[in-house]
């Protein structure tokens, strides 16, 4: 999407006042850690997808970290972006003495931004049934119009623990509606929320935020965790498989702010026959004024 602004005239045309619209292309993508066969072979496809779509801000889930670096920072270096990483997240990083590529490697979430990152904080989400403390990542990036707040998260995938999942949905909804994020830009909630948009898990989110996919007239039958993937986690069950469980939600930063979702699409098709992830990415182009 070219540029960060669009100049428009009012309805009187010539002689009318000029109005400046602010814009951002945002993306969320679960990039599958080091799971699946030949994880190294998937990395060029991840970079190629990000290069092709050129998002301004990306929320990433299942991001690896270790050996003094993170997958997010390596992607940021390759793409000329800024990165921040936080852990732990879902699922727990597997341990196996015979798998060298898993040794001392963490699993977390991250945000990439074409603009500098103003500040960041990782906040522990409610998780009564887990032995670790999963975090949500709250970041403000330096959009030309002003600070752009991003809440990035990956919610619990365990459907027997739906009490935690609902509590986490309420937690991230509360983060995204914090008045300290009111300002010149929309507030974004992005991530693998491990729930379909009409799930009770996301009711606290739907009550206060707008689903960008629906607002952008995305197909109602869109799927981000397809059973057709060669390594699809079919054991996840029908609540997650063949559902749209990766989401971009938003709210206005100001009462009079008008937000238009110009286009939404899925990304992450195979590159040279290799799937970059078992999830599809969600991309949304937003324009706003006020």
ABEGO torsion letter per residue (X at the ends): XBEABBBBBBAAEBGBBBBBBBBBBBBBBBAGEABEBGAAAAAAAAAAAAAAAGBABBBBBGBBBEGGBBAAAAAAAAAGBBBBBBOBBOBBBBBBAABAAABGBBBBBBBBBABBBABBBBBBBBBAABABBBBBBBBBBBBAAEBBBBBBBBBBABAAAAAAAAAAAAAAAAAAABAAABEABBBBBBEBAGBBAABAAAAAAAAABBBAAAAAGBBAABBABBAABAABBAAAEAAABGBBABBBBBBBABAABBBBBABBBBBGBBBGGBBABABBBBBBBBBBBX
